[in-house]
Amino acid sequence: MVDGLRFTLVGGPTALLEVGGLRLLTDPTFDPPGTYTGAVTLTKLTGPALEAKQIGRVDAVLLSHDQHTDNLDRSGREFLASAGTVWTTQAGAKRLGKNANGLEPWKSTPVRSPNGLIFRITATPARHGPAGIEPIAGDVIGFVISTDDEQPLIYVTGATVWYEGTAEVARRFPAKVVVLFAGAVQARGPFDLTMDTNDALEAAQHFPQAAVVPIDCEGWGHFRQSQDDLLKAFGGLGVADRLHAVRPGVPLTLPL
């Protein structure tokens, strides 16, 4: 029986999801503050609320993509070896090897929790910026966690904007919790690579029964909007109760 979700934000895009005995970690980032140079220079402002060794057993990592250090940093890559399984894009699985497995959008896989419950993890479409950015940004996916009888519980958007692909997720999977990669990331130009406040409001409207939990909106210099911006936007439209604010390292329990 699944009673609820225990959600703990580690920092940035990294969160621990505990449901029915299953422990899942999103996009691992455990490095201390610092600067990453490459095609784009990224600056990490704050370290994780929990160190990798404090996370404990992880049954699977849900990795939206592996090609950007703000979603998989050096310490995060080291952490992957300790995870039971890594689910990511097919291209990412080829690059990572070892325990990484690739999923195409809409493909699913069964996952058994240590206490015997069976869940299904389904990959969902994602686009890391505006239309046309795909050859530059690379492949990205999100994830839906469902019960074995295909009742959708949790939607993890991955690093995406709101577009027709995420709208189709809402039509197919009326999840009860939406873990939203927000922050309105701008790293390559004057356009967002993840959801801004308007996108977040779209998500809330398309998932009318879901609790919306924002992540990936603090801790990096290229994040343009914060959790406070989301709270103001939701409050301004009278739907503040739909958004569940989180503090790094402080568990939040949500019904499912």
MARKEVEX-622323 format. One record per residue (C-alpha): x, y, z; residue number from 1; residue in one letter. Coordinates in steps of 0.05 Angstrom, whole numbers, always signed. Layout:
N
<site><px>X</px><py>Y</py><pz>Z</pz><n>NUM</n><res>a</res></site>
...
end
This chain:
256
<site><px>+0</px><py>+0</py><pz>+0</pz><n>1</n><res>m</res></site>
<site><px>+25</px><py>+70</py><pz>-18</pz><n>2</n><res>v</res></site>
<site><px>+6</px><py>+121</py><pz>+34</pz><n>3</n><res>d</res></site>
<site><px>+46</px><py>+181</py><pz>+12</pz><n>4</n><res>g</res></site>
<site><px>+110</px><py>+212</py><pz>-14</pz><n>5</n><res>l</res></site>
<site><px>+167</px><py>+233</py><pz>+30</pz><n>6</n><res>r</res></site>
<site><px>+205</px><py>+286</py><pz>-9</pz><n>7</n><res>f</res></site>
<site><px>+272</px><py>+316</py><pz>+10</pz><n>8</n><res>t</res></site>
<site><px>+306</px><py>+370</py><pz>-31</pz><n>9</n><res>l</res></site>
<site><px>+381</px><py>+361</py><pz>-31</pz><n>10</n><res>v</res></site>
<site><px>+395</px><py>+422</py><pz>-74</pz><n>11</n><res>g</res></site>
<site><px>+387</px><py>+446</py><pz>-145</pz><n>12</n><res>g</res></site>
<site><px>+356</px><py>+390</py><pz>-186</pz><n>13</n><res>p</res></site>
<site><px>+372</px><py>+336</py><pz>-134</pz><n>14</n><res>t</res></site>
<site><px>+316</px><py>+308</py><pz>-91</pz><n>15</n><res>a</res></site>
<site><px>+303</px><py>+244</py><pz>-54</pz><n>16</n><res>l</res></site>
<site><px>+235</px><py>+213</py><pz>-67</pz><n>17</n><res>l</res></site>
<site><px>+212</px><py>+158</py><pz>-19</pz><n>18</n><res>e</res></site>
<site><px>+148</px><py>+121</py><pz>-36</pz><n>19</n><res>v</res></site>
<site><px>+125</px><py>+52</py><pz>-16</pz><n>20</n><res>g</res></site>
<site><px>+195</px><py>+33</py><pz>+7</pz><n>21</n><res>g</res></site>
<site><px>+225</px><py>+55</py><pz>-59</pz><n>22</n><res>l</res></site>
<site><px>+280</px><py>+107</py><pz>-55</pz><n>23</n><res>r</res></site>
<site><px>+292</px><py>+148</py><pz>-118</pz><n>24</n><res>l</res></site>
<site><px>+341</px><py>+205</py><pz>-129</pz><n>25</n><res>l</res></site>
<site><px>+335</px><py>+257</py><pz>-184</pz><n>26</n><res>t</res></site>
<site><px>+394</px><py>+288</py><pz>-222</pz><n>27</n><res>d</res></site>
<site><px>+452</px><py>+279</py><pz>-172</pz><n>28</n><res>p</res></site>
<site><px>+493</px><py>+341</py><pz>-156</pz><n>29</n><res>t</res></site>
<site><px>+537</px><py>+338</py><pz>-94</pz><n>30</n><res>f</res></site>
<site><px>+595</px><py>+383</py><pz>-110</pz><n>31</n><res>d</res></site>
<site><px>+612</px><py>+443</py><pz>-66</pz><n>32</n><res>p</res></site>
<site><px>+604</px><py>+513</py><pz>-95</pz><n>33</n><res>p</res></site>
<site><px>+650</px><py>+528</py><pz>-154</pz><n>34</n><res>g</res></site>
<site><px>+655</px><py>+544</py><pz>-227</pz><n>35</n><res>t</res></site>
<site><px>+650</px><py>+497</py><pz>-286</pz><n>36</n><res>y</res></site>
<site><px>+680</px><py>+518</py><pz>-352</pz><n>37</n><res>t</res></site>
<site><px>+663</px><py>+490</py><pz>-420</pz><n>38</n><res>g</res></site>
<site><px>+619</px><py>+510</py><pz>-478</pz><n>39</n><res>a</res></site>
<site><px>+582</px><py>+551</py><pz>-424</pz><n>40</n><res>v</res></site>
<site><px>+611</px><py>+574</py><pz>-357</pz><n>41</n><res>t</res></site>
<site><px>+566</px><py>+555</py><pz>-299</pz><n>42</n><res>l</res></site>
<site><px>+575</px><py>+578</py><pz>-226</pz><n>43</n><res>t</res></site>
<site><px>+548</px><py>+538</py><pz>-168</pz><n>44</n><res>k</res></site>
<site><px>+532</px><py>+583</py><pz>-109</pz><n>45</n><res>l</res></site>
<site><px>+511</px><py>+535</py><pz>-54</pz><n>46</n><res>t</res></site>
<site><px>+529</px><py>+464</py><pz>-36</pz><n>47</n><res>g</res></site>
<site><px>+481</px><py>+406</py><pz>-23</pz><n>48</n><res>p</res></site>
<site><px>+440</px><py>+404</py><pz>+41</pz><n>49</n><res>a</res></site>
<site><px>+458</px><py>+330</py><pz>+47</pz><n>50</n><res>l</res></site>
<site><px>+524</px><py>+298</py><pz>+27</pz><n>51</n><res>e</res></site>
<site><px>+522</px><py>+236</py><pz>-18</pz><n>52</n><res>a</res></site>
<site><px>+541</px><py>+191</py><pz>+41</pz><n>53</n><res>k</res></site>
<site><px>+481</px><py>+216</py><pz>+80</pz><n>54</n><res>q</res></site>
<site><px>+432</px><py>+195</py><pz>+27</pz><n>55</n><res>i</res></site>
<site><px>+438</px><py>+122</py><pz>+42</pz><n>56</n><res>g</res></site>
<site><px>+410</px><py>+67</py><pz>-3</pz><n>57</n><res>r</res></site>
<site><px>+382</px><py>+89</py><pz>-69</pz><n>58</n><res>v</res></site>
<site><px>+343</px><py>+39</py><pz>-111</pz><n>59</n><res>d</res></site>
<site><px>+346</px><py>+81</py><pz>-174</pz><n>60</n><res>a</res></site>
<site><px>+370</px><py>+148</py><pz>-200</pz><n>61</n><res>v</res></site>
<site><px>+323</px><py>+186</py><pz>-247</pz><n>62</n><res>l</res></site>
<site><px>+372</px><py>+225</py><pz>-289</pz><n>63</n><res>l</res></site>
<site><px>+339</px><py>+274</py><pz>-337</pz><n>64</n><res>s</res></site>
<site><px>+404</px><py>+282</py><pz>-376</pz><n>65</n><res>h</res></site>
<site><px>+478</px><py>+273</py><pz>-365</pz><n>66</n><res>d</res></site>
<site><px>+509</px><py>+325</py><pz>-410</pz><n>67</n><res>q</res></site>
<site><px>+505</px><py>+387</py><pz>-365</pz><n>68</n><res>h</res></site>
<site><px>+543</px><py>+395</py><pz>-299</pz><n>69</n><res>t</res></site>
<site><px>+485</px><py>+430</py><pz>-265</pz><n>70</n><res>d</res></site>
<site><px>+446</px><py>+365</py><pz>-271</pz><n>71</n><res>n</res></site>
<site><px>+502</px><py>+315</py><pz>-262</pz><n>72</n><res>l</res></site>
<site><px>+566</px><py>+342</py><pz>-231</pz><n>73</n><res>d</res></site>
<site><px>+631</px><py>+308</py><pz>-214</pz><n>74</n><res>r</res></site>
<site><px>+608</px><py>+281</py><pz>-147</pz><n>75</n><res>s</res></site>
<site><px>+542</px><py>+262</py><pz>-178</pz><n>76</n><res>g</res></site>
<site><px>+577</px><py>+219</py><pz>-229</pz><n>77</n><res>r</res></site>
<site><px>+615</px><py>+184</py><pz>-173</pz><n>78</n><res>e</res></site>
<site><px>+549</px><py>+172</py><pz>-137</pz><n>79</n><res>f</res></site>
<site><px>+518</px><py>+135</py><pz>-196</pz><n>80</n><res>l</res></site>
<site><px>+560</px><py>+74</py><pz>-182</pz><n>81</n><res>a</res></site>
<site><px>+526</px><py>+65</py><pz>-114</pz><n>82</n><res>s</res></site>
<site><px>+455</px><py>+69</py><pz>-141</pz><n>83</n><res>a</res></site>
<site><px>+419</px><py>+5</py><pz>-157</pz><n>84</n><res>g</res></site>
<site><px>+400</px><py>+28</py><pz>-227</pz><n>85</n><res>t</res></site>
<site><px>+405</px><py>+93</py><pz>-267</pz><n>86</n><res>v</res></site>
<site><px>+349</px><py>+110</py><pz>-314</pz><n>87</n><res>w</res></site>
<site><px>+364</px><py>+163</py><pz>-365</pz><n>88</n><res>t</res></site>
<site><px>+362</px><py>+179</py><pz>-440</pz><n>89</n><res>t</res></site>
<site><px>+386</px><py>+127</py><pz>-488</pz><n>90</n><res>q</res></site>
<site><px>+443</px><py>+172</py><pz>-510</pz><n>91</n><res>a</res></site>
<site><px>+462</px><py>+184</py><pz>-437</pz><n>92</n><res>g</res></site>
<site><px>+461</px><py>+110</py><pz>-421</pz><n>93</n><res>a</res></site>
<site><px>+510</px><py>+97</py><pz>-477</pz><n>94</n><res>k</res></site>
<site><px>+557</px><py>+151</py><pz>-451</pz><n>95</n><res>r</res></site>
<site><px>+552</px><py>+129</py><pz>-378</pz><n>96</n><res>l</res></site>
<site><px>+552</px><py>+54</py><pz>-387</pz><n>97</n><res>g</res></site>
<site><px>+555</px><py>+7</py><pz>-326</pz><n>98</n><res>k</res></site>
<site><px>+488</px><py>+9</py><pz>-289</pz><n>99</n><res>n</res></site>
<site><px>+457</px><py>+63</py><pz>-334</pz><n>100</n><res>a</res></site>
<site><px>+396</px><py>+43</py><pz>-375</pz><n>101</n><res>n</res></site>
<site><px>+363</px><py>+84</py><pz>-429</pz><n>102</n><res>g</res></site>
<site><px>+289</px><py>+97</py><pz>-438</pz><n>103</n><res>l</res></site>
<site><px>+254</px><py>+130</py><pz>-497</pz><n>104</n><res>e</res></site>
<site><px>+195</px><py>+175</py><pz>-482</pz><n>105</n><res>p</res></site>
<site><px>+131</px><py>+135</py><pz>-466</pz><n>106</n><res>w</res></site>
<site><px>+171</px><py>+71</py><pz>-453</pz><n>107</n><res>k</res></site>
<site><px>+165</px><py>+42</py><pz>-383</pz><n>108</n><res>s</res></site>
<site><px>+199</px><py>-8</py><pz>-338</pz><n>109</n><res>t</res></site>
<site><px>+176</px><py>-44</py><pz>-275</pz><n>110</n><res>p</res></site>
<site><px>+213</px><py>-30</py><pz>-210</pz><n>111</n><res>v</res></site>
<site><px>+205</px><py>-70</py><pz>-146</pz><n>112</n><res>r</res></site>
<site><px>+214</px><py>-36</py><pz>-78</pz><n>113</n><res>s</res></site>
<site><px>+251</px><py>-72</py><pz>-22</pz><n>114</n><res>p</res></site>
<site><px>+185</px><py>-86</py><pz>+12</pz><n>115</n><res>n</res></site>
<site><px>+157</px><py>-121</py><pz>-49</pz><n>116</n><res>g</res></site>
<site><px>+113</px><py>-67</py><pz>-81</pz><n>117</n><res>l</res></site>
<site><px>+117</px><py>-62</py><pz>-157</pz><n>118</n><res>i</res></site>
<site><px>+119</px><py>+7</py><pz>-190</pz><n>119</n><res>f</res></site>
<site><px>+126</px><py>+28</py><pz>-262</pz><n>120</n><res>r</res></site>
<site><px>+174</px><py>+83</py><pz>-284</pz><n>121</n><res>i</res></site>
<site><px>+155</px><py>+114</py><pz>-351</pz><n>122</n><res>t</res></site>
<site><px>+200</px><py>+162</py><pz>-389</pz><n>123</n><res>a</res></site>
<site><px>+166</px><py>+225</py><pz>-412</pz><n>124</n><res>t</res></site>
<site><px>+183</px><py>+276</py><pz>-466</pz><n>125</n><res>p</res></site>
<site><px>+222</px><py>+338</py><pz>-447</pz><n>126</n><res>a</res></site>
<site><px>+253</px><py>+397</py><pz>-485</pz><n>127</n><res>r</res></site>
<site><px>+310</px><py>+435</py><pz>-453</pz><n>128</n><res>h</res></site>
<site><px>+292</px><py>+503</py><pz>-482</pz><n>129</n><res>g</res></site>
<site><px>+255</px><py>+532</py><pz>-541</pz><n>130</n><res>p</res></site>
<site><px>+237</px><py>+494</py><pz>-605</pz><n>131</n><res>a</res></site>
<site><px>+299</px><py>+483</py><pz>-646</pz><n>132</n><res>g</res></site>
<site><px>+348</px><py>+477</py><pz>-588</pz><n>133</n><res>i</res></site>
<site><px>+348</px><py>+401</py><pz>-589</pz><n>134</n><res>e</res></site>
<site><px>+412</px><py>+392</py><pz>-629</pz><n>135</n><res>p</res></site>
<site><px>+448</px><py>+440</py><pz>-582</pz><n>136</n><res>i</res></site>
<site><px>+419</px><py>+420</py><pz>-514</pz><n>137</n><res>a</res></site>
<site><px>+415</px><py>+345</py><pz>-529</pz><n>138</n><res>g</res></site>
<site><px>+365</px><py>+293</py><pz>-506</pz><n>139</n><res>d</res></site>
<site><px>+327</px><py>+302</py><pz>-441</pz><n>140</n><res>v</res></site>
<site><px>+271</px><py>+262</py><pz>-409</pz><n>141</n><res>i</res></site>
<site><px>+224</px><py>+266</py><pz>-349</pz><n>142</n><res>g</res></site>
<site><px>+193</px><py>+209</py><pz>-310</pz><n>143</n><res>f</res></site>
<site><px>+125</px><py>+186</py><pz>-284</pz><n>144</n><res>v</res></site>
<site><px>+123</px><py>+138</py><pz>-225</pz><n>145</n><res>i</res></site>
<site><px>+60</px><py>+96</py><pz>-225</pz><n>146</n><res>s</res></site>
<site><px>+33</px><py>+37</py><pz>-187</pz><n>147</n><res>t</res></site>
<site><px>+35</px><py>-32</py><pz>-220</pz><n>148</n><res>d</res></site>
<site><px>-38</px><py>-23</py><pz>-240</pz><n>149</n><res>d</res></site>
<site><px>-18</px><py>+41</py><pz>-277</pz><n>150</n><res>e</res></site>
<site><px>-45</px><py>+92</py><pz>-228</pz><n>151</n><res>q</res></site>
<site><px>+1</px><py>+153</py><pz>-238</pz><n>152</n><res>p</res></site>
<site><px>+29</px><py>+180</py><pz>-173</pz><n>153</n><res>l</res></site>
<site><px>+88</px><py>+227</py><pz>-186</pz><n>154</n><res>i</res></site>
<site><px>+111</px><py>+265</py><pz>-247</pz><n>155</n><res>y</res></site>
<site><px>+183</px><py>+289</py><pz>-247</pz><n>156</n><res>v</res></site>
<site><px>+187</px><py>+338</py><pz>-305</pz><n>157</n><res>t</res></site>
<site><px>+262</px><py>+336</py><pz>-315</pz><n>158</n><res>g</res></site>
<site><px>+298</px><py>+397</py><pz>-344</pz><n>159</n><res>a</res></site>
<site><px>+245</px><py>+421</py><pz>-391</pz><n>160</n><res>t</res></site>
<site><px>+201</px><py>+480</py><pz>-410</pz><n>161</n><res>v</res></site>
<site><px>+126</px><py>+473</py><pz>-416</pz><n>162</n><res>w</res></site>
<site><px>+108</px><py>+454</py><pz>-487</pz><n>163</n><res>y</res></site>
<site><px>+63</px><py>+405</py><pz>-524</pz><n>164</n><res>e</res></site>
<site><px>+103</px><py>+345</py><pz>-499</pz><n>165</n><res>g</res></site>
<site><px>+93</px><py>+361</py><pz>-426</pz><n>166</n><res>t</res></site>
<site><px>+19</px><py>+377</py><pz>-440</pz><n>167</n><res>a</res></site>
<site><px>+12</px><py>+307</py><pz>-468</pz><n>168</n><res>e</res></site>
<site><px>+41</px><py>+279</py><pz>-404</pz><n>169</n><res>v</res></site>
<site><px>-15</px><py>+314</py><pz>-366</pz><n>170</n><res>a</res></site>
<site><px>-67</px><py>+283</py><pz>-413</pz><n>171</n><res>r</res></site>
<site><px>-39</px><py>+213</py><pz>-404</pz><n>172</n><res>r</res></site>
<site><px>-17</px><py>+214</py><pz>-331</pz><n>173</n><res>f</res></site>
<site><px>-60</px><py>+254</py><pz>-282</pz><n>174</n><res>p</res></site>
<site><px>-7</px><py>+251</py><pz>-228</pz><n>175</n><res>a</res></site>
<site><px>-19</px><py>+269</py><pz>-155</pz><n>176</n><res>k</res></site>
<site><px>+48</px><py>+304</py><pz>-146</pz><n>177</n><res>v</res></site>
<site><px>+87</px><py>+343</py><pz>-198</pz><n>178</n><res>v</res></site>
<site><px>+161</px><py>+354</py><pz>-183</pz><n>179</n><res>v</res></site>
<site><px>+175</px><py>+415</py><pz>-225</pz><n>180</n><res>l</res></site>
<site><px>+243</px><py>+435</py><pz>-252</pz><n>181</n><res>f</res></site>
<site><px>+235</px><py>+511</py><pz>-248</pz><n>182</n><res>a</res></site>
<site><px>+285</px><py>+568</py><pz>-242</pz><n>183</n><res>g</res></site>
<site><px>+277</px><py>+596</py><pz>-313</pz><n>184</n><res>a</res></site>
<site><px>+349</px><py>+576</py><pz>-328</pz><n>185</n><res>v</res></site>
<site><px>+385</px><py>+620</py><pz>-378</pz><n>186</n><res>q</res></site>
<site><px>+454</px><py>+597</py><pz>-398</pz><n>187</n><res>a</res></site>
<site><px>+459</px><py>+602</py><pz>-474</pz><n>188</n><res>r</res></site>
<site><px>+419</px><py>+664</py><pz>-492</pz><n>189</n><res>g</res></site>
<site><px>+357</px><py>+705</py><pz>-475</pz><n>190</n><res>p</res></site>
<site><px>+311</px><py>+644</py><pz>-471</pz><n>191</n><res>f</res></site>
<site><px>+292</px><py>+596</py><pz>-416</pz><n>192</n><res>d</res></site>
<site><px>+318</px><py>+525</py><pz>-412</pz><n>193</n><res>l</res></site>
<site><px>+272</px><py>+504</py><pz>-355</pz><n>194</n><res>t</res></site>
<site><px>+204</px><py>+527</py><pz>-332</pz><n>195</n><res>m</res></site>
<site><px>+190</px><py>+598</py><pz>-311</pz><n>196</n><res>d</res></site>
<site><px>+131</px><py>+622</py><pz>-269</pz><n>197</n><res>t</res></site>
<site><px>+83</px><py>+621</py><pz>-328</pz><n>198</n><res>n</res></site>
<site><px>+103</px><py>+550</py><pz>-346</pz><n>199</n><res>d</res></site>
<site><px>+94</px><py>+529</py><pz>-273</pz><n>200</n><res>a</res></site>
<site><px>+23</px><py>+559</py><pz>-273</pz><n>201</n><res>l</res></site>
<site><px>+9</px><py>+521</py><pz>-338</pz><n>202</n><res>e</res></site>
<site><px>+31</px><py>+457</py><pz>-305</pz><n>203</n><res>a</res></site>
<site><px>-13</px><py>+470</py><pz>-245</pz><n>204</n><res>a</res></site>
<site><px>-73</px><py>+482</py><pz>-291</pz><n>205</n><res>q</res></site>
<site><px>-60</px><py>+419</py><pz>-331</pz><n>206</n><res>h</res></site>
<site><px>-51</px><py>+376</py><pz>-268</pz><n>207</n><res>f</res></site>
<site><px>-111</px><py>+404</py><pz>-229</pz><n>208</n><res>p</res></site>
<site><px>-109</px><py>+352</py><pz>-174</pz><n>209</n><res>q</res></site>
<site><px>-34</px><py>+352</py><pz>-163</pz><n>210</n><res>a</res></site>
<site><px>+10</px><py>+383</py><pz>-110</pz><n>211</n><res>a</res></site>
<site><px>+65</px><py>+422</py><pz>-145</pz><n>212</n><res>v</res></site>
<site><px>+135</px><py>+417</py><pz>-114</pz><n>213</n><res>v</res></site>
<site><px>+188</px><py>+463</py><pz>-144</pz><n>214</n><res>p</res></site>
<site><px>+261</px><py>+444</py><pz>-149</pz><n>215</n><res>i</res></site>
<site><px>+321</px><py>+467</py><pz>-191</pz><n>216</n><res>d</res></site>
<site><px>+307</px><py>+540</py><pz>-175</pz><n>217</n><res>c</res></site>
<site><px>+364</px><py>+556</py><pz>-127</pz><n>218</n><res>e</res></site>
<site><px>+438</px><py>+547</py><pz>-118</pz><n>219</n><res>g</res></site>
<site><px>+465</px><py>+567</py><pz>-187</pz><n>220</n><res>w</res></site>
<site><px>+482</px><py>+634</py><pz>-217</pz><n>221</n><res>g</res></site>
<site><px>+445</px><py>+622</py><pz>-281</pz><n>222</n><res>h</res></site>
<site><px>+377</px><py>+612</py><pz>-248</pz><n>223</n><res>f</res></site>
<site><px>+334</px><py>+672</py><pz>-265</pz><n>224</n><res>r</res></site>
<site><px>+275</px><py>+659</py><pz>-219</pz><n>225</n><res>q</res></site>
<site><px>+270</px><py>+632</py><pz>-148</pz><n>226</n><res>s</res></site>
<site><px>+220</px><py>+594</py><pz>-106</pz><n>227</n><res>q</res></site>
<site><px>+197</px><py>+661</py><pz>-78</pz><n>228</n><res>d</res></site>
<site><px>+180</px><py>+684</py><pz>-149</pz><n>229</n><res>d</res></site>
<site><px>+138</px><py>+622</py><pz>-157</pz><n>230</n><res>l</res></site>
<site><px>+103</px><py>+634</py><pz>-91</pz><n>231</n><res>l</res></site>
<site><px>+87</px><py>+706</py><pz>-112</pz><n>232</n><res>k</res></site>
<site><px>+60</px><py>+683</py><pz>-180</pz><n>233</n><res>a</res></site>
<site><px>+16</px><py>+629</py><pz>-151</pz><n>234</n><res>f</res></site>
<site><px>-8</px><py>+675</py><pz>-96</pz><n>235</n><res>g</res></site>
<site><px>-24</px><py>+730</py><pz>-146</pz><n>236</n><res>g</res></site>
<site><px>-72</px><py>+683</py><pz>-181</pz><n>237</n><res>l</res></site>
<site><px>-102</px><py>+658</py><pz>-117</pz><n>238</n><res>g</res></site>
<site><px>-74</px><py>+587</py><pz>-123</pz><n>239</n><res>v</res></site>
<site><px>-19</px><py>+591</py><pz>-70</pz><n>240</n><res>a</res></site>
<site><px>-45</px><py>+527</py><pz>-39</pz><n>241</n><res>d</res></site>
<site><px>-25</px><py>+488</py><pz>-102</pz><n>242</n><res>r</res></site>
<site><px>+50</px><py>+503</py><pz>-92</pz><n>243</n><res>l</res></site>
<site><px>+87</px><py>+467</py><pz>-36</pz><n>244</n><res>h</res></site>
<site><px>+149</px><py>+505</py><pz>-17</pz><n>245</n><res>a</res></site>
<site><px>+210</px><py>+464</py><pz>+3</pz><n>246</n><res>v</res></site>
<site><px>+273</px><py>+477</py><pz>+43</pz><n>247</n><res>r</res></site>
<site><px>+337</px><py>+439</py><pz>+27</pz><n>248</n><res>p</res></site>
<site><px>+347</px><py>+382</py><pz>+75</pz><n>249</n><res>g</res></site>
<site><px>+278</px><py>+387</py><pz>+107</pz><n>250</n><res>v</res></site>
<site><px>+232</px><py>+328</py><pz>+89</pz><n>251</n><res>p</res></site>
<site><px>+162</px><py>+343</py><pz>+63</pz><n>252</n><res>l</res></site>
<site><px>+107</px><py>+290</py><pz>+65</pz><n>253</n><res>t</res></site>
<site><px>+51</px><py>+292</py><pz>+13</pz><n>254</n><res>l</res></site>
<site><px>-9</px><py>+246</py><pz>+6</pz><n>255</n><res>p</res></site>
<site><px>-17</px><py>+202</py><pz>-56</pz><n>256</n><res>l</res></site>
end
